[in-house]
């Protein structure tokens, strides 16, 4: 018991209880579901992440191109020595 309030401190916080309940619920749903739809959902999630990454690559393409051209120019001018 804490001296200031006279009550016992909770063993598990509310946010931890919510997280534990969510984990148990997802485990129960995952155990009840067949493997095919689970793999389909994971494939869709990977495709969605890949699409966002490709859009980001196209959006940022001028910067790496400019850096690469600068590097190759310094390499050709001898400012950067070539090893091997």
Secondary structure, 3 states (H helix, E strand, C coil): CCCCCCCCCCCCCHHHHHHHHHHHHHHHHHHHCCHHHHHHHHHHHHHHHHHHHHHHHHHHHHHHHHHHHHHHHHHHHCCCCCCC
